[in-house]
């Protein structure tokens, strides 16, 4: 490398660093529950892995929580072993509690992005979020295809009615919503419930096409087979079938999980007598997000789009070599300009081509995870919904032991009483507890609830895909070939859903046109809310730049 090139490379890097430095700093604000509930043994904070009181379910010794908080703030992983008193049952490790203090050389610093405070105890929004995750557990084995306009599924209809009776109402726009203070606050429907709030997510079937279809291959034409080609290999979109069993609905099981015991057992989690199936029920989506490689859904989507020949964003055409080169040439005889088109003789590969986007869509996942780890541990340190459900279950014991607690957990239970009653009825075999039925034996991961790692990675990866591909394309059938493309005469709108037992995909024509933007947004929502379906998260907020 010659001296001029080295100097120019140095200048570019310094300017990028200066640009990042000069951005307005993020202001990180939590909801204050940690401080407000300190006298109630930090009842709204994440304590999984510490020792818990067998009667109230709260952390047994508040000094253990304070040692945990200090280890987080110190930022060194050994402190969690040397200084934090843990439960005698603890077998699981806390996951990456120091990731939010490291530095990266590309992209914004992990502490340069932030998120709004989580809904606080006593708020209508928290009531709605907890009711929502309870209701998702109740619908875990209902068909996803029933989450649609005109459904006859009475369980879905009952869920929608209970949610719409709450004081807080999702309004379907970006961001969160408002209390029910006007006639315009119409709430959710079977078509919009559990869909998220991004453009296009409420259109068409519940599942994004990218969770179902494959790509067309030489010996496997079409996309309805659900196989995604990875070079000479292929990946099947079908998932293993989990047994229709809900976990942690007895107090003993719940307490062991909170104390950090490793309860996962794949031998009982899955029903291996059944063949794999396309995602058909919420439990299937929970299975997907239990073991996924975080960015894999978006890598899959990228491979599908590349195989379809989906146009890149028009702004990249002169960089990627796609499309044609348009030139104006002067006709001297007539003194007029003629438009000429020329096929490009150079295109993208390492730059503005397939390998470029395949790398980018995975690369941002690491940045997203570090940013959200700072929010999880260092900022919000919010309890998981499984723990909040235990506060509902043991509200009377907590309020007896801590009579001056202020807002009471019994108020939370009362505000969503019909939903709590439905959960108690579902848990009748376990003594009709109000504990949250979990899709996994171990319940949540060993890190705080807010923000959601899957949701943050989803937002980052889908943003890259939407920037790279032409999001104005539509899923259309042309001469028997289905792809995201621009409309031409004779094209037919098409989409796919799993059949009733998930053994095959079924095509539906001419009902609704799906946009690439909407299906990518839906993909992010499916993965994010799939974690809620498992019971390990609630809400759908994401990180934002200041």
N, C-alpha and C positions, 0 to 999 in steps of 0.2 A: 504494500500500500504506500503510495507516494505521500509526501508531506502535506500537499494541498487536500487530498482526500481525508487524511487523518484530522486535519484542522476543521474541515467541513463537518465530519462526523461528530467531532467534539462540540461544535457550535449547535448542531441540531439537538443533541442530547441536553445541553445546557439550557437551550430555549424551552424544551419540553419540561425540564425540571422547574424552570422559573414560572412557566404557565401554571403548573400544578401548585407551586408555592403561593402564587398570587390569588388563587381562588379564595372566595370567602370561606372562612372556617365553618365546619359543621358544628351545630349546637346539639349536643346529645342530652335529651331530657327523658327521664323515666316518669312513671305515673305517681310515685311517692308511696306506693303500697308497702314497699320494704321498710320505710321509716315509720309509717303510720301503724303497721302491724308488728313492729319490733317487740312490743310488750306482749304480744300474743304468739310468742315464739316464731315470728316471721312467717305467719300463716299464709301469706300470698307469695312467698318466694320459693325458688327451686331448692329442695333439700334432699333429693334422691341420692342414696348412698350413705347418708348420715343415719344415726340411730333415731327411731321414731317411737313416740309414746303409743303403747298398745291400746289405750282408751280413746285418745283424741285424734291420733294420726299425725299430730304435729311433731316437729323435731323435738327430741327428748330434752336436749340441753341447748339453749340458745348460744352458749359459748362455742359449740361446735359449728354453728352457722357462721358466727363471727370469724372463726379461724378459716373457714372455707372462703369467705369474702376476702379476707386478707391475703390468702394464697392467690386468689384471682387477681387482685390488685398488684401483687408483687410481680406476677408474670413469669414465674419459673416453675417448671413442671414438678421438680423434686419437692417443692413445698407442700404439694397435695399428699405426699407420702409421709413427710417428716413432721408436719405441723397440724394436719387436720384429723381430728378423732372421727373415725368412721364406724359404721355399724359392724358388729361382729359377723354379720351375714354377708357383708359386701364382697362380691366376686367380680363385679363389672367395673371397668375403668371409666372415669369421666373422660369424655371425648374432646380433645383439643381445646382445653380451657385457656391456653396461652396463645392461640392462633391470631387473636386480634391485636397483638402488640408487635408483630413482625413488620418488616418493610418489604415492599416490592419495588422493582425498578421500572415497571410498566404499569400504566393505568393509574387511577386515583389511589391514594393511600387508603388502607382499609378503614381508617378512622375519619376519612374525609367525606364519607357518605353516612347518612343517618336515617332514622325512621321515627314516626310519631310515637308518643307514649302509648302503651297498651291500655285498653279500657280498664278503669280502676274498679275496685270493689265498691259496690253501691251504684254503679252506673247502669243505665238501661242497655247500653251496648254490650256490657259484659253478660248481662242476662241473656241477650239474644245469642251471643257467641256460644255460651254454654248450652243453651237449649238446642242450638244448631248441631253441636257435636253429639249431644244425646240423641237427637232425632236421626242423625246419620247412622249411629249404632243400631237403632231400631230398624232401619231400612237396609242393613248390611247384606241381607240375602234376598232383596227384592230386585227385579230386573232393571238395569239402567235404562232400557228402552221404555220403561214406564214413566220416566221423568220427562214427560212431553205433554203438549196440549191435548186435551181430550182423554187423558188416562182414565181407566176404570179401576185402577188399583186403589182400593180403599185405604190401605196403609199409607200410600203416598198422599192421598187427599187429606187424611187425618193429620199427617205431619204438616202439610201446608197450612191447614186451618189453625193448628196450634201455634205455629210461628207467626202467622198473621194476627193473632190475638195479642201478641206482645207489644209493649210500648215502643220499642225500637223497630224501625222499618228500613230494610235495604232499598235504596232508590234506583239501583241498576246503573248508576253512573260511576265514573272513575272516582276512587276514594270511598270513604265510608259515608254513612247516611245520617238519619235524623230521628228524633222522636216523632211519634205519631201525633202530629199537631195540625194536620190539614187533610182535606179530602183527597189531595193529590198523593198522599202517602198510601199507595194502594198495596204495598207489600209484594210478596212473591207469588208465583204460580207454579204448577207442576213443570212448566217449560223453563222457568228461570231459577228455581230453587237450586242451591248448591252449584251454581254455574260460575261464580266470580263476576267481575264487573268490567272486563275489558271489551272493546268493540268486537262484535261478532260471536261472542261465546254463547249467546242465547239462541242462535240460529241453528236449525237442523237438529240432528241427534245429539245426545249428551256427550258421547265420546268423540274426540278429535279423530279424523281419518288416519292420522299418523300413529294412533295407538292400535290400528287394525290392519291396514293394507300393507302390501309388500311392494316390491318393484319388479318390473318386467325383466325376465332373464331369458337367455337363449333357449333353454330347455324347459322353461317355466313361464310362459307368456302371461300377460295380464298382471293385475295387482290384487285380485281377490283371493289368491292362495295364501297371502299373509307372510310370505318369505322375503326377507331383506338380504340382498346379496352383499357380502363383504369380500370383495375380490372373487376368489374361487370358492369361498365358503358361503353359507347362508344361515341366517338367524330366523327362527320361527317366532312370530308375534304371539303365539299361544302361551298361556301361563299354566303352571301346575295348579291343581284344584285344592284349595284349603278346606279342611273339615268345617262344617257349619257349627262351630263351637265358639262361644265367647268366653273370655278369660277375665280373671281378676274381679269377679263379681261377689266373691266371699271376702270377708274382712281379713282372714288369715292369708289368703293369696295376695291380696292388695298390700298388706303390711310387709310380706317377704319381698315383694317387688320394690317397694319404696326403700327398704333397707339395702337394696343393691344385689340381691341374690340373682344369679343367672338361671332363669327359669325356661329359656327357650329349648324346645325339643321338636326338631323337624319330623321325628318319627310319629308324633301325634298331631302336629300342626297341619300336615297335608294328608289328603285322602288319595293315596297312591293307587287305589283300585280304579280310579277314574282317569281317562285320558286327558291330556292338556286341552285347554279350550281358549278361544278368544275371550277377551275381557267382556263379561256378561253381567256381573253383579258387582256392587261396591266392594265385596270381599275380594274379588279378583283384582280390582284396582289397588286395594290395600296390599295384596300379595306382591304386585308389581313394584310398589314403592318401598317395600320392606327390604328388598335385596338389590335394587337397581344400582348401577354405577353412577348415579346422580345425573350425569350429562348424557346417558345413553339414549334417552327418548329423543333428544335433539340431534344427536349424531345420526340416529335412525332416520329422522325427518330429513336431514340434509342429504343422506344417501338416496332416499326416495326421490327428492326433488331433483338431484343431479341426474338420476337415471331417467326421469321424465323429460329432461331437457328444459326444465322450467326456466324462463328467462331471468337473467340477473336484473338487478335494478338498472333502469335505463342510463343512469349516470355512470355506470361502469362499462358501457358498451365499447368505448374507445380505449379502455384499459384491458378488458378481458378478451377482445377479439370477437365477441358475439355480434350478430347482426351484420350490417353492411356499412361501408363508408360512403357517405353522401358528399358529393363535390359539385360545386357550380363551375361550369366551364364557359368561357366566352366564345360565342359564335361570331367571328369577325365579320362574316358576310352580312349578317342581320343585326349585329351589335346587340345581341341578347344573350342572356345566361341560360344554359341548359343544365338541368339537374342530372347528374350521373351517379350511378351506384356501382360500388366495387366491392366484391368479397374481400375480406381482410386476409392477409397472408401471414399474420402473426397473431397469436392469441395468448391467453393466460394459462398458467399451470402453477408454477411455484408462486407466482404473483397474479392475483385476480383470476384464479381458476379453482378447480376442484380441491387440490391439496391445501390451498390457501384457506378456503372456507371451512374445510373439515378440521383444520387445526384451530382456527379461530373459535369455532363453536364449542370446542372443548376447553380451550385455554382460559376462557373467562370464568369457568367454573371455580378454579382455584381462588381467583380474586373475590368472587362472590362469597365463597365459604369463609374466607378470612374476615371479610367485612361483617358478615352476619354473626360470626363468633364473637366479635367485639360487642355487638349489640346483645347477644345472648348472655354472655358471662359478665362483661364489665359494666354494662349499662342497665339492662332491664332485670336480669336474673329472675325471670317469671316462672312460676310453678306450671307444671303440666296439667292438662284438663283432667287426667286421672286423679290428681291430687285435689283439684277443686271439687270434683265429684265427692271425694271423701270428706271434704269440709261440709258439703250438703248432708251427707250421711250421718256425720257426727256433730252436727250443728249444736244440738242440745248439750252435749258433753263439753264442747269448746266454750259455749256461753256460760255454762256453770262454772268452769274453771277460770274463765276470764270474763267476769261480768261487766267490766268497764271497757269492752272491746270497741265500742262505737258501732259502726255498721255491722249487723249480725249476719252470719251465714244463713240463718233461718229466713232472713228477708230475701236472699237470693233464691232459696228453695221456693218460697211462697210466690215470688214473681213469675215463676215458670211451673207452677203447681201441676197443671195437666200433663206436661212433659215428664216431670218427676214421677207422677203416678203411673204413666205408661212404662217408664223404665223399671219401676218397682214391680209392675205386673210381669214384665219380661224376665226379671230376675227372681221369679217366684221359687225356682229350684234352689236358690242360694239364700233363702230367707227374705226375699223381697227387699234387698238393699237398693239404695240409690247410687251405688257405685257404677262407674261408666263401663259398660261391656267393651272389652278390648279385643282386637283382632289377633293380637300376639300374646303369648304367655308372659313375656317379660315386660309388656306394656311399652312405655316410651323409651327412647334412647337416653343415654346418660349425659344429657346436656339440657339447658333450659329451653323453654317453649318458644320464646319470642326474641327475634323473628325466626321464621321457619327456614331451615337450610335448603330444603327442597324447593320452596317457593322462591327463594332468592336466586338460586342457581337457575331455576326456570326462567325468571325474569331476565337474567343476564344472557343466557343462551338463546332464548327466543328473540331478544333484541338484536343479536348478531344476525340471526337468520332473516329477520324482517328488513334489516339494513342491506343485506346482500342480494336477496331475491326480490323480484317484482311482486309486491304484495297485492297488486290489483288484478292478478290472474285469478281464474275461476276453475273449479274442478269440473271438467267437461269431457264428454265422450265424443270422439271423432273417429269414424270408420272403425269402431270397435276398440279403440285405444283410449284409455282414461288417463288424463293428466291435468295438471294446473297449467292453463294456457289462456291466451286472449281469445275472446269469442269470435267465431266465424259462423256464417250462415250454415245451417244444418247441424250445428253442435247441440248436444243434449246434456242438460244438467244431470249429475249423477252423484250419489253418495252410498256408503256402505254401512251396514250395521251387522252385529252378530245375530245369528238366529237364536231361537229360544233356549237351546242347550249349549250354545257357544261352539258347536262343531264346525260351522262354516259361516262365511260372510254372505249377506244378501244385498243385492243392488236395488236401489230405488231411483227411478228416473223422473225428471221433470216435476219434482215437488218443491225443491228449494235449491237455489244456487249458493254454493259455499265458496267463499273467498279464501285466498291463501292467508291473508291477514287474520281473518276470523279463526281459521283452523289452527294457526300457530298460537294465537292467543288462547284458544280452547285447550291446546296441548299443555300450555303452561298452567292453566287453571285445573285441568284434570290431574296433573301430577301433584300440584299444591293441595288440592282438596282431597285427593286420594289419601294423603296423610291424615286429614281430618276424619275420613271414613274409617281409618284404622283406630282412631281415638287418641292419636298422639299429638295432635295440634288442633287449634281452633282459630277462626278468623282467616283473613287473606291479605293482610297488609304486607307491603314489600318495602325494601330499602329505596331511598331516593337521594339525589344529589342536593346539596344546600342551595 
